[in-house]
Every structure is written in structure tokens, then in C-alpha cells.
């Protein structure tokens, strides 16, 4: 549980250098589509989102900064500026985003790996047909 005005939680995660900033923004947007976060806006290195108002919260603002050192700075803060307790909601938002984002990356890597296997198999079949 965080205490401050407004309450917030921040985490940093690293991502692979092979991804461009544009690809990372696309992955973040895909992550939002598969979660409860609502995309509001983005610039070339910052993505803004929010959560809905609920019985436990006035909603939170999510700010994701794409750093030049291949890391993401993920911040969730209460929308209501005078809310000083978040009851762990901001930490849950950040951890939920990290888990969903990691899942998007894993699915993409699996898809790419399967595509590479298919390409190798097709090449072997093609060579086999040409020689036989």
C-alpha cells in the first residue's frame, strides 16, 4: 500500500534491444487491449492510459515511459489528487501490466520461433524435391 498525494507505484523493466520504440508502443497497445487499461494517448516515447472508476477506486492513471536504455518506466497513480491511500491498487496495476506485457512478448517470440521452424522445414522440403 502506497501513501502520498496522490498515491502511486513505479517499477522499471528491461526489454530486448531487438525491438524498436515503435514496436514497443505497439506491444503496449496490444497489452492494453487484453487488459482493463484504457489507452488515452501516446507520444513517441510515452504512453498514457487509465482505469475505470470502481467501488474501490476513483480510477488510476497509467504512464509508461520508453527509455533509451531499453527499459520501461511504469507508473500508476490515483486519479483523485487528494487520495493518499491506494490499498495496493497501483502496485496491482503495475504488476498486472508487467505480467500482461511479458505475455505479449512471449507470444510474439513463440510465433516468430514457429515461423522460423516452418521456413526451415519448407526449405528442406524444397531442396528435397529439387534433388529428387
KOLVEX-614509 format. One line per field, with one value per atom (N, C-alpha, C, O): residue in one letter; atom name; x, y, z. Coordinates in Angstrom, 3 decimals. Last residue first. Layout:
<atoms>
type <- (A_...)
atom <- (CA_...)
u <- (X_...)
v <- (Y_...)
w <- (Z_...)
</atoms>
This chain:
<atoms>
type <- (X_X_X_X_X_X_X_X_X_X_X_X_X_X_X_X_X_X_X_X_X_X_X_X_X_X_X_X_X_X_X_X_X_X_X_X_X_X_X_X_X_X_X_X_X_X_X_X_X_X_X_X_X_X_X_X_X_X_X_X_X_X_X_X_X_X_X_X_X_X_X_X_X_X_X_X_X_X_X_X_X_X_X_X_X_X_X_X_X_X_X_X_X_X_X_X_X_X_X_X_X_X_X_X_X_X_X_X_X_X_X_X_X_X_X_X_X_X_X_X_X_X_X_X_X_X_X_X_X_X_X_X_X_X_X_X_X_X_X_X_X_X_X_X_X_X_X_X_X_X_X_X_X_X_X_X_X_X_X_X_X_X_X_X_X_X_X_X_X_X_X_X_X_X_X_X_X_X_X_X_X_X_X_X_X_X_X_X_X_X_X_X_X_X_X_X_X_X_X_X_X_X_X_X_X_X_X_X_X_X_X_X_X_X_X_X_X_X_X_X_X_X_X_X_X_X_X_X_X_X_X_X_X_X_X_X_X_X_X_X_X_X_X_X_X_X_X_X_X_X_X_X_X_X_X_X_X_X_X_X_X_X_X_X_X_X_X_X_X_X_X_X_X_X_X_X_X_X_X_X_X_X_X_X_X_X_X_X_X_X_X_X_X_X_X_X_X_X_X_X_X_X_X_X_X_X_X_X_X_X_X_X_X_X_X_X_X_X_X_X_X_X_X_X_X_X_X_X_X_X_X_X_X_X_X_X_X_X_X_X_X_X_X_X_X_X_X_X_X_X_X_X_X_X_X_X_X_X_X_X_X_X_X_X_X_X_X_X_X_X_X_X_X_X_X_X_X_X_X_X_X_X_X_X_X_X_X_X_X_X_X_X_X_X_X_X_X_X_X_X_X_X_X_X_X_X_X_X_X_X_X_X_X_X_X_X_X_X_X_X_X_X_X_X_X_X_X_X_X_X_X_X_X_X_X_X_X_X_X_X_X_X_X_X_X_X_X_X_X_X_X_X_X_X_X_X_X_X_X_X_X_X_X_X_X_X_X_X_X_X_X_X_X_X_X_X_X_X_X_X_X_X_X_X_X_X_X_X_X_X_X_X_X_X_X_X_X_X_X_X_X_X_X_X_X_X_X_X_X_X_X_X_X_X_X_X_X_X_X_X_X_X_X_X_X_X_X_X)
atom <- (N_CA_C_O_N_CA_C_O_N_CA_C_O_N_CA_C_O_N_CA_C_O_N_CA_C_O_N_CA_C_O_N_CA_C_O_N_CA_C_O_N_CA_C_O_N_CA_C_O_N_CA_C_O_N_CA_C_O_N_CA_C_O_N_CA_C_O_N_CA_C_O_N_CA_C_O_N_CA_C_O_N_CA_C_O_N_CA_C_O_N_CA_C_O_N_CA_C_O_N_CA_C_O_N_CA_C_O_N_CA_C_O_N_CA_C_O_N_CA_C_O_N_CA_C_O_N_CA_C_O_N_CA_C_O_N_CA_C_O_N_CA_C_O_N_CA_C_O_N_CA_C_O_N_CA_C_O_N_CA_C_O_N_CA_C_O_N_CA_C_O_N_CA_C_O_N_CA_C_O_N_CA_C_O_N_CA_C_O_N_CA_C_O_N_CA_C_O_N_CA_C_O_N_CA_C_O_N_CA_C_O_N_CA_C_O_N_CA_C_O_N_CA_C_O_N_CA_C_O_N_CA_C_O_N_CA_C_O_N_CA_C_O_N_CA_C_O_N_CA_C_O_N_CA_C_O_N_CA_C_O_N_CA_C_O_N_CA_C_O_N_CA_C_O_N_CA_C_O_N_CA_C_O_N_CA_C_O_N_CA_C_O_N_CA_C_O_N_CA_C_O_N_CA_C_O_N_CA_C_O_N_CA_C_O_N_CA_C_O_N_CA_C_O_N_CA_C_O_N_CA_C_O_N_CA_C_O_N_CA_C_O_N_CA_C_O_N_CA_C_O_N_CA_C_O_N_CA_C_O_N_CA_C_O_N_CA_C_O_N_CA_C_O_N_CA_C_O_N_CA_C_O_N_CA_C_O_N_CA_C_O_N_CA_C_O_N_CA_C_O_N_CA_C_O_N_CA_C_O_N_CA_C_O_N_CA_C_O_N_CA_C_O_N_CA_C_O_N_CA_C_O_N_CA_C_O_N_CA_C_O_N_CA_C_O_N_CA_C_O_N_CA_C_O_N_CA_C_O_N_CA_C_O_N_CA_C_O_N_CA_C_O_N_CA_C_O_N_CA_C_O_N_CA_C_O_N_CA_C_O_N_CA_C_O_N_CA_C_O_N_CA_C_O_N_CA_C_O_N_CA_C_O_N_CA_C_O_N_CA_C_O_N_CA_C_O_N_CA_C_O_N_CA_C_O_N_CA_C_O_N_CA_C_O_N_CA_C_O_N_CA_C_O_N_CA_C_O_N_CA_C_O_N_CA_C_O_N_CA_C_O_N_CA_C_O_N_CA_C_O_N_CA_C_O_N_CA_C_O_N_CA_C_O)
u <- (15.364_14.767_13.879_13.308_16.143_17.187_16.603_17.316_13.754_14.633_15.668_16.027_12.751_12.003_12.869_12.736_14.702_14.475_13.750_14.087_14.358_15.638_15.492_16.083_11.720_12.016_13.308_13.349_12.120_11.214_11.512_11.552_13.857_14.308_13.439_13.954_12.170_13.419_13.928_14.382_10.199_9.846_11.077_11.031_11.744_11.106_10.742_10.950_12.417_13.483_12.905_13.500_9.840_10.680_11.784_12.057_9.034_8.293_9.129_9.128_10.892_10.890_10.172_10.640_10.074_11.423_11.514_12.144_7.517_7.674_9.034_9.142_8.217_7.475_7.566_7.677_9.459_10.230_9.538_10.196_7.295_8.468_9.294_9.774_5.650_5.160_6.331_6.358_7.316_6.912_6.448_6.807_7.442_8.674_8.360_9.061_4.725_5.370_6.633_6.868_4.404_3.602_4.235_4.277_6.208_6.433_5.661_6.191_4.952_6.299_6.562_7.082_2.562_2.516_3.863_3.911_3.642_2.902_2.806_2.955_4.666_5.584_4.933_5.589_2.225_3.218_4.200_4.525_1.058_0.396_1.368_1.342_2.959_2.628_2.006_2.380_2.882_4.143_3.860_4.461_0.186_0.698_1.951_2.076_0.200_-0.690_-0.235_-0.260_1.997_2.329_1.464_1.939_0.481_1.824_2.200_2.669_-1.897_-1.940_-0.593_-0.524_-0.863_-1.553_-1.618_-1.420_0.042_1.008_0.398_1.069_-2.437_-1.430_-0.370_0.061_-3.757_-4.313_-3.265_-3.202_-3.075_-2.349_-2.790_-2.259_-4.505_-4.853_-4.225_-4.782_-3.877_-4.372_-4.733_-5.215_-4.181_-4.042_-4.581_-5.614_-4.700_-3.364_-3.141_-1.997_-6.230_-6.269_-4.871_-3.962_-6.207_-6.141_-6.211_-6.247_-6.483_-5.224_-5.100_-3.984_-7.616_-8.055_-6.830_-6.193_-6.139_-6.665_-7.081_-6.916_-3.105_-4.526_-4.969_-4.266_-0.815_-1.126_-2.623_-3.313_1.727_0.291_0.051_0.640_4.320_3.808_2.286_1.647_7.134_5.687_5.206_5.632_9.539_9.212_7.690_7.031_11.413_10.136_10.000_10.307_14.512_13.696_12.389_12.279_16.626_15.826_15.078_15.022_17.549_18.382_17.627_17.945_15.677_16.681_17.582_18.306_12.348_13.663_14.643_14.454_9.140_10.087_11.440_11.649_6.817_7.879_8.825_9.255_3.518_4.612_5.604_5.281_1.133_2.084_3.258_3.913_-2.174_-1.007_-0.132_-0.601_-4.305_-3.644_-2.388_-1.633_-7.265_-5.840_-5.375_-5.966_-10.258_-9.546_-8.089_-7.730_-11.172_-11.615_-10.988_-11.173_-12.026_-11.074_-11.762_-12.790_-13.820_-12.623_-11.695_-10.683_-15.772_-16.177_-14.997_-15.151_-14.138_-14.770_-15.196_-14.997_-13.340_-13.739_-14.440_-15.232_-10.880_-12.236_-12.397_-11.673_-7.609_-8.518_-9.883_-10.009_-5.603_-6.325_-7.103_-7.241_-2.550_-3.772_-4.449_-3.929_0.007_-0.887_-2.140_-2.711_3.375_2.012_1.188_1.615_6.181_5.331_3.928_3.368_7.598_8.241_7.407_7.886_5.974_6.955_7.621_8.172_2.850_3.813_4.827_4.570_-0.623_0.797_1.603_1.119_-3.642_-2.819_-1.411_-1.048_-5.298_-5.736_-4.977_-5.580_-6.457_-5.461_-6.048_-7.156_-7.339_-7.912_-6.863_-6.429_-6.991_-6.491_-7.080_-7.290_-7.615_-8.654_-8.206_-8.959_-6.310_-6.414_-7.510_-8.244_-5.783_-6.042_-6.183_-6.176_-5.206_-6.390_-6.766_-7.931_-2.777_-3.964_-5.237_-6.241_-1.138_-1.297_-2.550_-3.309_-1.251_-1.819_-2.075_-3.105_0.159_-1.243_-1.942_-3.094_2.669_1.947_0.463_-0.394_3.315_3.156_2.394_1.571_3.524_2.508_2.249_1.099_5.745_4.455_3.325_2.276_7.639_7.295_5.960_5.130_7.760_7.273_6.857_5.834_8.845_7.518_6.921_5.727_11.361_10.419_8.999_8.057_12.189_12.239_11.234_10.370_13.891_12.629_12.823_13.533_16.348_15.929_14.628_14.295_16.815_17.240_16.718_16.652_14.169_15.251_15.535_14.625_13.664_13.189_14.348_15.381_13.263_14.112_13.408_12.645_11.241_11.568_12.436_12.347_10.437_11.158_11.382_11.677_7.606_8.565_9.239_8.684_5.686_6.537_7.424_7.927_2.617_3.611_4.356_3.747_0.876_1.368_2.296_2.704_-1.447_-0.710_-0.300_-1.023_-0.932_-1.746_-0.860_0.324_0.460_-0.607_-0.301_0.593_0.870_1.373_0.198_-0.942_1.506_0.982_1.645_2.871_0.574_1.361_0.695_-0.526_0.852_0.000_0.892_1.837)
v <- (-34.676_-35.997_-36.060_-37.115_-32.086_-33.094_-34.463_-35.317_-30.714_-30.340_-31.420_-31.642_-31.870_-32.013_-31.698_-32.334_-31.017_-32.447_-32.703_-33.638_-28.271_-28.849_-30.336_-30.855_-28.163_-27.623_-28.225_-28.649_-29.215_-29.897_-29.454_-30.280_-27.244_-28.638_-29.423_-30.210_-24.996_-25.015_-26.439_-26.801_-25.772_-25.534_-25.574_-26.124_-25.855_-27.075_-26.928_-27.855_-23.149_-24.153_-25.437_-26.038_-22.064_-21.661_-22.673_-23.018_-23.272_-23.536_-23.185_-23.925_-22.096_-23.552_-23.920_-24.775_-19.416_-19.798_-21.301_-21.735_-19.605_-19.168_-19.552_-19.968_-20.281_-21.247_-20.896_-21.781_-17.867_-19.116_-20.175_-20.891_-16.084_-15.909_-17.188_-17.552_-17.147_-17.074_-16.938_-17.602_-16.739_-18.098_-18.136_-19.043_-13.938_-14.717_-16.150_-16.719_-13.364_-12.904_-13.714_-14.130_-14.480_-14.978_-14.585_-15.390_-12.864_-14.315_-14.906_-15.735_-10.335_-10.546_-12.042_-12.446_-10.853_-10.424_-10.686_-11.202_-11.419_-12.450_-12.115_-12.999_-8.936_-10.071_-11.198_-11.857_-7.569_-7.153_-8.297_-8.586_-8.892_-8.928_-8.567_-9.189_-8.285_-9.678_-9.780_-10.650_-5.463_-6.172_-7.618_-8.119_-4.968_-4.557_-5.350_-5.852_-6.047_-6.601_-6.230_-7.058_-4.328_-5.747_-6.441_-7.318_-1.942_-2.043_-3.506_-3.884_-2.643_-2.174_-2.366_-2.886_-3.283_-4.312_-3.922_-4.764_-0.743_-1.840_-2.970_-3.547_0.553_0.987_-0.089_-0.315_-0.868_-0.856_-0.463_-1.075_-0.767_-1.705_-1.712_-2.477_1.310_-0.054_-1.097_-2.177_3.935_3.249_1.793_1.109_7.053_5.599_4.945_5.353_9.639_9.340_7.857_7.442_11.619_10.241_9.839_9.714_14.046_14.048_12.645_12.496_13.594_14.120_14.104_14.144_10.756_11.782_12.317_11.568_8.801_9.934_11.086_12.253_7.406_7.648_8.884_9.894_5.951_6.884_7.122_7.047_3.958_4.018_4.964_4.805_3.666_4.361_4.312_4.590_2.241_2.075_2.692_2.291_2.498_3.047_3.047_3.774_0.118_0.807_1.269_0.525_0.124_-0.170_0.608_1.613_0.768_-0.446_-0.855_-2.034_3.305_2.175_0.845_-0.093_5.203_4.903_3.729_3.211_4.252_4.864_4.422_3.385_4.982_4.104_4.800_5.816_5.141_5.836_4.804_3.872_5.135_4.229_4.991_5.429_5.686_6.382_5.443_5.006_5.581_4.753_5.516_5.939_6.587_6.970_6.118_5.957_5.112_5.420_5.823_5.453_5.471_5.230_5.635_6.399_5.634_6.702_6.541_7.385_2.395_3.385_4.447_4.194_0.435_0.520_1.664_1.890_0.544_0.684_0.874_1.413_2.476_1.267_1.537_2.635_3.943_4.160_2.888_2.296_2.330_2.789_3.092_2.558_3.622_2.547_3.169_4.382_4.774_4.951_3.684_2.797_5.866_5.069_5.371_6.127_6.880_7.231_6.359_6.143_6.502_6.026_6.306_6.010_7.979_7.890_7.444_7.936_8.441_7.625_7.473_6.891_9.862_8.934_8.061_7.018_9.579_10.370_9.378_8.174_8.724_8.397_9.401_9.987_8.168_8.937_8.368_7.622_6.212_7.590_8.286_8.921_2.939_3.804_5.196_5.352_1.465_2.173_3.137_4.046_-1.779_-0.422_0.178_-0.522_-4.410_-3.441_-1.994_-1.073_-6.169_-5.891_-4.864_-4.496_-6.338_-7.601_-7.412_-8.387_-3.766_-4.404_-5.688_-6.084_-3.352_-2.646_-3.290_-3.357_-4.959_-5.284_-4.613_-5.244_-3.486_-4.841_-5.270_-5.873_-1.224_-1.095_-2.453_-2.561_-2.401_-1.789_-1.671_-1.981_-3.114_-4.170_-3.645_-4.356_-0.537_-1.478_-2.585_-2.960_0.366_1.065_0.160_0.093_-1.459_-1.479_-0.773_-1.259_-0.613_-1.959_-2.052_-2.659_1.942_1.802_0.429_0.313_1.299_2.050_1.898_1.742_-2.119_-0.666_-0.008_-0.676_-4.868_-4.205_-2.699_-2.080_-5.805_-6.085_-5.382_-5.306_-5.450_-4.390_-4.582_-3.625_-6.402_-6.749_-5.626_-4.942_-4.547_-5.323_-5.511_-4.851_-4.163_-4.157_-4.929_-5.857_-2.059_-3.375_-3.186_-2.166_-0.366_-0.364_-1.803_-2.667_1.046_-0.051_0.173_0.817_2.800_2.835_1.596_1.153_4.021_2.937_2.977_3.165_6.418_5.893_4.705_4.420_8.853_7.596_7.061_7.224_12.332_11.139_9.910_9.929_11.928_12.726_12.943_13.741_8.825_10.049_10.799_10.348_5.465_6.666_7.872_7.922_2.136_3.348_4.507_4.532_-1.177_0.000_1.233_1.342)
w <- (-55.850_-56.044_-57.181_-57.460_-55.582_-55.770_-56.123_-56.651_-55.212_-56.323_-56.616_-57.772_-52.888_-54.139_-55.354_-56.399_-51.071_-51.264_-52.580_-53.307_-51.182_-51.606_-51.893_-52.840_-50.118_-51.448_-51.991_-53.147_-47.570_-48.497_-49.924_-50.836_-46.556_-46.649_-47.624_-48.419_-46.646_-47.421_-47.602_-48.688_-44.814_-46.216_-47.112_-48.212_-42.453_-42.956_-44.430_-45.214_-42.229_-42.367_-42.955_-43.849_-41.897_-43.029_-43.283_-44.433_-39.488_-40.724_-41.948_-42.932_-37.758_-37.929_-39.225_-39.976_-37.952_-38.382_-38.624_-39.589_-36.821_-38.212_-38.765_-39.918_-34.225_-35.037_-36.517_-37.366_-33.506_-33.491_-34.341_-35.095_-33.694_-34.554_-34.634_-35.707_-31.670_-33.054_-34.024_-35.060_-29.459_-29.833_-31.281_-32.032_-29.455_-29.625_-30.038_-30.875_-28.978_-30.204_-30.484_-31.618_-26.435_-27.559_-28.885_-29.815_-24.986_-25.092_-26.264_-27.004_-25.231_-25.784_-25.977_-27.017_-23.832_-25.236_-25.906_-27.023_-21.292_-22.016_-23.507_-24.351_-20.590_-20.737_-21.524_-22.330_-20.380_-21.382_-21.644_-22.796_-18.175_-19.482_-20.605_-21.668_-16.146_-16.476_-17.868_-18.654_-16.173_-16.437_-16.848_-17.799_-15.462_-16.770_-17.124_-18.241_-12.868_-13.893_-15.290_-16.199_-11.612_-11.738_-12.788_-13.510_-11.847_-12.432_-12.636_-13.709_-10.439_-11.832_-12.519_-13.632_-7.901_-8.687_-10.167_-11.043_-7.179_-7.324_-8.153_-9.008_-7.050_-8.023_-8.253_-9.384_-4.942_-6.300_-7.342_-8.408_-2.285_-3.144_-4.595_-5.400_-1.190_-0.796_-1.723_-1.919_-1.465_-2.665_-2.414_-3.317_0.124_0.266_-0.997_-1.529_-0.697_-0.174_0.095_0.278_-2.945_-2.447_-1.996_-2.816_-4.160_-2.697_-2.100_-0.879_-6.938_-6.404_-4.883_-4.364_-8.433_-7.492_-6.756_-6.015_-9.727_-10.491_-9.592_-9.947_-8.522_-8.327_-9.097_-9.120_-10.836_-9.749_-9.701_-10.717_-11.993_-11.789_-10.627_-9.558_-14.299_-13.114_-13.125_-14.140_-15.579_-15.488_-14.186_-13.102_-17.846_-16.540_-16.467_-17.211_-19.602_-19.463_-18.025_-17.094_-21.433_-20.259_-20.336_-21.037_-23.180_-23.369_-22.104_-21.755_-22.669_-22.224_-22.295_-21.564_-23.279_-24.301_-23.920_-24.770_-22.199_-22.004_-23.081_-23.716_-22.343_-23.028_-22.981_-23.645_-19.758_-20.484_-21.074_-20.393_-19.072_-19.414_-20.281_-21.386_-16.698_-17.574_-17.807_-16.861_-15.777_-16.054_-17.045_-18.101_-13.218_-14.466_-14.596_-13.637_-11.849_-11.817_-13.206_-14.220_-9.869_-11.119_-10.964_-10.069_-7.412_-8.306_-9.685_-10.561_-6.051_-6.551_-7.406_-8.035_-5.427_-4.583_-4.976_-4.313_-7.336_-5.939_-5.002_-3.906_-9.946_-9.401_-7.961_-7.441_-13.032_-11.643_-11.173_-11.906_-15.104_-14.818_-13.332_-12.491_-15.797_-15.408_-15.142_-14.977_-18.585_-17.325_-17.022_-17.865_-20.199_-20.108_-18.780_-17.959_-22.395_-21.293_-21.355_-22.424_-23.211_-23.454_-22.196_-21.080_-24.760_-23.563_-23.979_-24.958_-27.086_-26.053_-24.774_-23.800_-28.870_-29.431_-28.374_-28.725_-27.116_-27.867_-28.412_-28.418_-26.798_-26.733_-27.543_-28.511_-24.890_-25.819_-25.795_-24.886_-23.626_-23.792_-24.908_-25.773_-23.259_-23.889_-24.059_-24.571_-20.338_-21.477_-22.014_-21.307_-18.897_-19.104_-20.378_-21.368_-18.557_-18.197_-18.388_-18.073_-21.464_-20.029_-19.784_-20.701_-24.110_-23.417_-21.907_-21.156_-24.875_-25.461_-24.730_-24.728_-23.572_-23.094_-23.628_-22.918_-25.209_-23.790_-23.234_-22.498_-27.557_-27.536_-26.095_-25.794_-26.645_-27.071_-27.081_-26.661_-26.206_-25.078_-25.425_-24.598_-28.814_-27.806_-26.591_-26.014_-29.964_-30.449_-29.431_-29.203_-28.493_-28.364_-28.847_-28.207_-29.496_-28.069_-27.837_-27.069_-32.163_-31.844_-30.383_-30.067_-31.795_-32.406_-32.106_-31.829_-30.781_-29.944_-30.476_-29.700_-31.710_-31.886_-30.938_-30.370_-30.285_-30.562_-30.699_-29.906_-29.513_-30.886_-31.269_-32.451_-26.841_-27.753_-29.165_-29.936_-24.637_-25.553_-26.538_-27.007_-21.588_-22.730_-23.700_-23.586_-18.041_-19.236_-20.347_-20.078_-15.979_-16.524_-17.764_-18.448_-12.974_-14.248_-14.679_-13.854_-11.278_-11.495_-12.843_-13.733_-8.857_-10.056_-10.085_-9.053_-7.593_-7.577_-8.911_-9.965_-5.449_-6.728_-6.499_-5.374_-4.211_-4.028_-5.396_-6.378_-5.111_-4.904_-4.732_-5.067_-2.094_-2.714_-4.176_-4.456_-0.284_-0.895_-1.483_-1.380_0.146_0.783_0.143_0.043_-0.877_-1.038_-0.301_-0.142_0.000_0.000_0.000_0.782)
</atoms>
